[in-house]
Amino acid sequence: MKEKLNEILIAAKEEIGKVESLHELQQVKSKYLGKKSVLNGLMRKIGTLPKAERPKFGQTVNTAKADISKLIQNKQQDIKTKEYADKLESESIDISMPGRRKEVGSLHPITKVMREIEDIFISMGFEIAEGPDVEDEAHNFDALNTPEDHPARDLSDTFYIDDDVLLRTQTSTVQIRVMENHKPPIKIISPGSCYRNENDASHSPMFHQVEALVVDEGVTFVDLRDMLKIFVKKMFGEKIDSRIRPHFFPFTEPSAEIDIVCVKCYGKGCNLCKGSGWLEMGGAGMVDPNVFDRLGIDSEKFTGYAFGLGIDRIAMLKYKIPDMRMLFENDIRFLKQF
Ligand code: DAH
């Protein structure tokens, strides 16, 4: 009997030693300790033994069972420890590897400049007005005193959507929309997108302007000149003066073009200003009485000035951007710099 038990113990030890998974271990366990195991079979034979031998026999079988059970428990622990170690190994994190960074976006240079312009004018008591990019001829041309045969109305210059509907070519349209709805005093700026059929290093089919309109009793050309001087200095620094030159716009009389001292050479003359010492910034003038009359504003009582500046041009000068198209190609390497 003892021998038989020893054999079983050796066999069990050997099998348990070979086991590699908890599943296999479970099978070995039921083979040696389960109801149909050899050990249980032996135990059932206890009845056939003489009474005196029974306790001893029972004890021996139980000890064998306990030994096997211990072996199985140890094995189970070994397997679990190994599985855990494997898991740690396979899921290990290389902390020397660079992490995945979340890219932080930045404002587009046009947006930045637009906000800066808005802040300057708001600090001087202006309000922000808005108008639609898709306009009608009435607001883009007629109300701005632009004759039927004006070249700007040509299909080759303006993007028409329909006979009468177009993409606004200037933010001056907002002057009209504001005056349609508000009586003077008026003091607004209106930044926004404009569209013209042109495309080269200094022109983009979509570009940006900021329009200003001030209407009240006693507004003069000097107020216009001074406001431009103040704005330009706030935007580009004390050294940058501005001037106005006679020009023509259908909706202002007199009209002027605005120049600022070259931001690169401070007026000495360089490649940026083509030797003149000045850079063009936009148009301006005193609101033409014809414009007031159409809108039912008393042109005997009120006067007003208006101007329109190129925002893209301001951004290009501020950030030293050589080609206007770079602003709208949306190359991330370019945009990241701002
Ligand atoms: N809208 C004109 C343009 O796009 C610029 C301009 C000129 C705006 C005179 C004005 C102005 O308000 O008074 O060329």
Residues whose N, C-alpha, C, O or C-beta is under 5 A from the ligand:
A	BS01	DAH	T169 Q170 S172 A212 F249 T252 G283 A284 G285 A306 F307 G308
